[in-house]
């Protein structure tokens, strides 16, 4: 299978929300937090606003996402849309 590039926008709410899953062969995941609105936190399935990695407003973050690993997001209240780009795969 050739390397892939997959993009999306996930609406994050106040419960852990699945953003995406790592591609076969692992991948790089880039997030771009909106400049306004709610603060977004990312992590595993039990992510919370106190345990998650905080995405600062307007910040782009790149992480290595192992094969089949799921990444989740959460906000304290309301919703926020998080654009992302997943690249890699075997």
C-alpha positions, 0 to 999 in steps of 0.5 A: 500500500502506498503512503496516504494523506487523509484530512478532516475536521472533527467537532470536539465536545465535552466528552472524549471525541475520537479524532482519528486512528493511525494508519497502517505503518504509523503516521504523522498527525498535524492539528491546527487549533482554531484561533478563537473559541474553546480550548481543545485538549488531546490524548487517549480515550480517557482524555480530560481538560486536566490530563490532555495536551492543551492545543493553544489557540491558533497553534499547529501541533504535529505528533507521531501516531503509531499504527491503529492508535486512536487519538481523542479530543475534549473541550470544557464546554460547548463544541469546537471544530478541529482541522487535522491532516494524517500522513504516512502509512505503508 
